[in-house]
Amino acid sequence: MAAYHNDLQECQSYADEISVAQKAGTKAAGGAVIGGAMGAIWGNSDTAAKGAGAGGLLGGVKGYSQASREKQQVVKRCLRGRGYKVLN
C-alpha cells in the first residue's frame, strides 16, 4: 500500500502541472469575446455586454471542466504506466 500511495502522489504531482485557473481564464476570455460579438450583432451595447458576461461565465466553466478532466487522465495514464489497473 505504501508503494501505491507514493506512486499516486507522484502521479498527482504531474497532474498538478496543469493549470486549471489558466485554462479556465483562457476559455472565459474567449467566451466573453464570442458572446459580446454575438450580442452586438443581434442587439445593442446592452445586449453585447450581457452576451459577453454569459459567454465569459460559460467559457470559464468549460475551461475548468476540461482542465479537471485532463488532470484525471494524467493521473490514470501515469498509474497505468506504473502497472496499476485503473477501472474507469
N, C-alpha and C positions, 0 to 999 in steps of 0.2 A: 504494500500500500504506500509506503514511503516513496518508492521509486515512481509510482503513478502520480502522487501529489507533486513531486519535483518536476516530472515531465509536464504535468498540467500547468504548473506555474510558469515554466519556460515558454510553453505554447501561448499562454495568455499574455506574456510579456511581448511576444512577437505581434500578437493581435493588437496590443495597446499602441503600437506604432501607427496604426490607422487613426487619423484624427477625425473623430465624429463631428466635433464642432466645426472644423474647416469644411468638411463635406456638406454639412447642413447649411452653413453660411453661403457656400458657393451656390447651392441649389436654391436657397432663399433669394439671393440676388438675381439669379436667372429667372425665377418665378415672378419676381417683382417687375422686372423689365417686360416680360411677356404679358403679364396681367395688366400693367399700365398701358402698354401699346394697344392691347385689345380693348380696354376701356376707352381709350382715346378714339379708336376707330368707331366704336359703337355708341359713343356718347360724348360727354364733355369732360372738362377737367375734374369735376367731382367724380364722375364715373371712372376716369383714369386713375385717380387716387385710390378709390375703393378696389379697383381691379389690381393695382399694384400691391395693396395690402393683402388681399386674398391670395394673389399669386405668390407673394413672399412667404406667407404662412404655409401654404400648401407645399411650396418648394422646400422650405426648411424641414417640414415633417418628412417629406420624401427622402431628402438627403440624410437625415438622421436614421431613417429606417434602412436605407441602403448601406450605410456605414456599419450599422449594428449587424446586419446580415453578413456583411463582408468579414467582420471580426469573428463571428461564429464559424464561418467557413475556414478561416485561417487556423483557428484552434482545432477544428475537426481534421483538416488536412495534416496538420502538424502531428496530432495524436496518431492518425493512421500511418503516417510516415515512421512513427516510432514503434509500430507493430500492434497498436491497440485496435480493437474492433469498435467502431462508433456506430450506434444503432440508428441514428437519424441524420 
